[in-house]
Amino acid sequence: MPNDLFSNEYLKSCSFEPNLLPFKNEDIFSLDNELSRYEEFSLSPDVEKYLISKNEILTSFAISKAENSTLTVKEAEGVYDKVLGNEEYEFIGGKLKSKFSLVKKDYEKLEFYNIAKVFKELRASNFGISDLTPEFIKEIHGKITFGMDVFQKYLPDFTLYRSGRWRDNNNTRVGEYVPPPFSEVEGCVHELVSWLKGNLSPISVACFHSALYGLHPFSNGNKRVCRVLEHILLKEAGLNKKNLYSTSYYYHKQKERYYKQLSYSLKRGNWNHFASFILEAVVLSIISVVKTSTEIKRSNFIARQDVSANMKAALKPLIKRRELQFKNLFRAVKGKMARQTFVTALEKAVADNIATRREAGKARIYGLNIPLPETDTLDRWLSFAKERLEFIPDDIRLV
């Protein structure tokens, strides 16, 4: 944290060294610009539309899953239809009028509805960095947590949100971490916002997210506010203009590591740990867009083939992997298909030029016979990321 720029004791006490982060701003801008060129020249309109619509719902879904939500994607899709239809979520009020008790699932659906509705409003509002003010942050909190405090009566260990109002006590704890006194919240937010407006970049957004969460300006709902702000601020900084990816979905899939890095930063007053994880999420989310695109192309390639269901089942694991050894291919269908049936289907796919086969020592390695120039881009980007990151999830690393 550039603490010489601040007067607030909390901000002055935090440490942040951008030179030790795994990526520089120019690294991230370069990847995002290359993704934009890929989207413009190589991404089919149908795939682009799918990625954008998928990301719109998964971003809100992932943010709602920041805590221990049991909401499923299918349930979220049902609620999202109401958001798209500009319908109010009246189910909660209906239950209360009928004198039914509210349950955790009702809470989770309302939570998702609020987040999705906020994103829909933000997309329509053409948010700009000049719109970022402490009052705007309070408004985001108020909208995200609207109507949630009614659940205090129905859910155990419920912490009131006090929608749209700063924290007014010093009772908040995040594990062993004790946030700054509530009396510092408003002044600290003013300083943070002022600093970000004059230093907007991917790294400064990561720093802002880290510092704002450490401040814990609200009694409850801080992670959700920080993630919503991060998403729109990264876009305002020049990234993800088409809304093709989401760091929040990466956080959801890497929840254990998310909390680990966040905890390190909170305990040590050093935002490098969490800021590094945020930048990791940005870079790997960009890479995931191209990886998902290749998987869709492979899936469509298999679907177009006029072949047996057994052959399509045998080839299905090659949607997510460029090549697989025979034993790994068979493992995916073991118990669902006899070995000889599998071998016959696979060999016919090779004979019909639907699949490829090569020998590597004693191993037989198979792939789909489909040219995908973007795999070279994936290899280059992953090589770049591996040089800077200690960990890359298998679902991204294995192409």
N, C-alpha and C positions, 0 to 999 in steps of 0.2 A: 504494500500500500504506500503511495506517495505521501507519507504522513506529514511531511513538511508543508503540505498545502492545506492542512486542516487545523482547525482550532479545537474541535471536539476531542475529548480525551480518549474515547473509544477508537476513533479513526486514527488518531496519532499513535495509539499503542499497537495497532495492527502492522504486521510486516508483509511485504509483497515485493518480490524481485522478478520482474518480467523476463530478464535475461536467462533465467533458469527454467522457464516454461518449455515444454516440448515443441511448441510451434510459435512462430512469429506471425504477426498480422499478415505480412505479405505472403506467407505460406498458405494461409487459409484463403485469402483473396484469390490467389492463383488457382487453387483447387476449385473454388466456387465458380470462377470465371470459365474454367475448362468444362465444368459441369454445365454451365449455361450454353456453351458452344455445342456440347454433346446433345443437350436438349433441343437446340435449334436445328441441328442437321441430322441427328441420328435417332432421336426418340420419336416413335410413331405417335400421332395425336391420341390414339386410343390408349396407349400405355401411359402417356403423360396425364390424360384425364383420370385414369385409374389411380395413378400415384398421388395426384393432388387430392382426389376425393378420399382416398384411403388415409392420407396424412391428416386431413382435416378432422376426421373422426378419431384417429389414433392419438393425435396430440392431446385432445381433450380427455380421451380415455386414460392415457398414461398419467396425466396430471391428477385426475381423480383417483388414480391408484397409488398416489404418493404415500398414502397411509395403507392400512390393512383392509382395503376394499375387496369385496368378493364379487363385484360387478363383472359380468362377462361381456365380451365384445358384442354378442348377439343382443343382450339386454341394452347395451349402450346404443346399438343401432336403432332399436325401437324407440328410445328416448330421443335420439338424434332426428328422427323423422318429424317430431314435434318442433324441434328447433328450425329445421328447414321449412316447415309449414307455418312458421311464425305463430305457433300455438302456445298458449300459456300452459304451464305444467300444473294442472288443477287437481291432480290425483290426491295430493297430500290434503288439500282443503276438503276434498270430497270425503276422504276417510274420517277426518276430524268431525265434519258435520254429521256423519253417520255414526259418530261415537265409537269408531274402531281405533284400536291402539296402533301407533306407528311402530315400524320395525326397522332394523338396520338396513335392509334392502331399500326401503323407502328413502332413507337418508342418502344412500349411495346413488340412487337415481336422480334425486334432486341436486346432489353435488355435481354430478356429470352434466345435468341440464344447464345449471348455472354457468359452468365453465365453457361449455359449447356455445351458449348464447352470447357470452362475453366475446369470444373469438369471432363470432358472426358479426357482432356489432363493430368490433375493431376493424375487421376487413372492410366494412362498409364506410367507416369513418375516415379512411386515409390518414391514419395516425402519423404524425411527424415528431421529431425529437423536441420541437418547441412545445409540444403538448404535454411533455413529461414534467409534471410538477408534483409536490407532495399531495396536493388535493386530488390529482389524477390517480395516484397510487391508492389513496383512501377510497376513491370511487371504484377502482378495480376490486379492492377487497370487499366493499359493500355489495357489489354485484355478484361476485363469486360465492359469497356466503349468505346471500339473501334468503331469508326464511329458515335458516338452518338451526337457529337457537330454539325453535319449538321442540327440537328433539331432546333437549335437556331433561324433559319429563319422562322420556321413554328409553333412553340409552344410558347404561351405566358409565361412570367415569367420563362424563361428557364435559368438555371445556367450552364455555361460551365463546362465541366469535365476536360479539359486540360489533356487528357489521359496520364497516366504514369509519371506525374510531380507533385512534392509537391506543396501545396498551396503557393502562392506567394503574398498574401495580408492579411490584418487584417479585411476584411469586412464580413467575415463569422459569422453567428449567428445561434444558435439552440434554437429557442424561445428567452428566455431572457439570455441564456448562451452565454458567449463570450469565444471561445477557446484561448489557449495560442498564443502569437505572432508567425507569420509564420517563423520568424528567428530561433525559437527554434525547429521547426518540425524535421529536419533531425537528429540533435543531440539527441533529445528525442527518436526517433525511434531506433537509434543505441543502446541507453541504455536499452530500453524495450526489444529489441531482444536479447541482451546479457544476460539480467536477465532471460528471459524465457528459453533460451537454458540451463542455469545452474539450473533451477528449474521446469522442465516440469512436470506438473500434471494437473488433471482436474481443480483444484482450481486456479492454476497459469494461465491456459488458460482463465478462466473466468475473472481473474484480467487483463490479457493482453488485452482481447477484450474490457473491460470497459475503460481501460486507453487509448488504441489506438483510440477508438471512441471519447473520451473526448478531445484528442489532435486534432482531425479532420485534419489529415495530407493532405487531398485532398480538392479541391474546391467543389467537388460533388462526390457522390458514396461511401462515407465512410461506411455506414451501410452494403452495399453489400460486400465491401472488408473485413470488420470485420467478417461477417458471413461465407464467404468462408474460411477465415483463421481459424476461430474457428472450422469449420467442419473437416478440414484436421489436425489441431493440436490436437484435442481430439482423433482422430484416432491414431496419432503419439504417444500420451500419453498412449495408450494401450486400448482405448475404441472403440466399434463399428467396429470391424475388418471386419465384413461381410457387413457393410453398411446397417444395418436393420432399422435404425431409424435416425431421423434428428431433431435437436433442432430448426432449422429454420422453420420447419413446425409447431412446437408448437408455436413459436413466431407469425407466421401468424394467427393461430387460436386464440391466446390471444393477439392480436395487441394492444388493449387498455391498458392492464396491462403491456405489453412490454414498451410502451411509458411512462407510469406512472413511472415505476421503473427506466427507463433510465433517465427521467427528474429529479427524486429525486437525483440520483447519480451526475448528472451534476451540479445541483444547489448547492449541499452541498459539492461537492468535496470528497464524500465518496462512494467508489465503492462497499461497502457491499450490497447496495440495488440492483444494477443491477447484481452483481456477484451471489447473492442469487437467483435471477430470472433465471439466466443461469443454475445454478445447479438444480433448480426445473425442468427446461426444460429437462435436461439430465435424471434425475430420472424418470420423468413421461413419457418421450419418451421410455425409456427402458420398463416400465410397459405396455405401449401401444402396444409393439410388441406382447406380450403374449395375451393381450386382443384382438387384431386384429386376431391372430391365432385362438382363441376360436370362434370368430365370423364367420370366414371362415369355421370352422368345423361345426358349427351349420347350416350355410347356405347350405353347401353341404349335411348335413343330411336331411334337408327338401327337397332339390332338388332330392335326391335319392328315396324319397317315391312315390310310385305309388298311388297317391291320387288325389282328385279333386283340381281344382284351388282355390276354396273357402277355403278348408282346409289349403292350402299353404299360402293363404293370411291371414288367421286367426292366423297362427303360426309365420308369418314373424317378428312381433315385438320381439319375443323371440330369435332372432339372436343376438341382442345387449344386452339383459337382461336375466340373468339366470332364473329369475322368475318374473311374473307380476300378479297383481290382475286382476280379470275378467274385472272390469270397465276400467282399463287402457289398457287392450288388445282390448276391444271393441272400445275405443276411437280412436284407430289407424285406424279402418276400418269404423267408423261411417260415413254415407253418401255414402259409397261405397258398403255396404252389409247390407241387412236387419238383424235385431237383431236375429230373429229366425233362419235364415240361418247360422249366425255366431255361435249361440249356438249349432246347430246340428253338424256343422263341428268340433267345439271344443270338444264336447262330444265324437264324433266318434274317434277323434285323441287319446283321453284318453283310449277309449275302445280297440283301436288297438295297444296300448302301444307305440304310437308315442310321446304322451305327458303325463305328470304327473299332478295330481291335489291333493292339500292338503287343509285342512281347517285351518284357523287361526281366531278364533272367528267367526264372521259372514262373513268373507271374504273367497273367493275361490281363491286360488293362483295356477297358472299354470306354467309349465316349459317343456322343451324338454327332452325326455327320452334318453339322450345320456351321457355316462360317459366321463367326461373331468377332468382328474387328475390335469391339470394345474390351475383349478379354486382355488385349495388350495394354489398354489404359488401366484396367483393374490391376494387372500385374505391376505396372509402374507405380501406381498410387499405393498399393499395399507394400511394395518395397520401401517407398518413401516413409510410410507410417511405421513400419517395423524398425527402421533405423532410430526412431524417436520414442517409441512406446514399448514398455516392458510387457504389455498384455494387449492382445487383440482377440475378441471372442471368435470361437470357431465358426459361428454362422456368418461371419464377415471374412475371416481369414481364409477359409477353405472355399475356393472358387471352382 
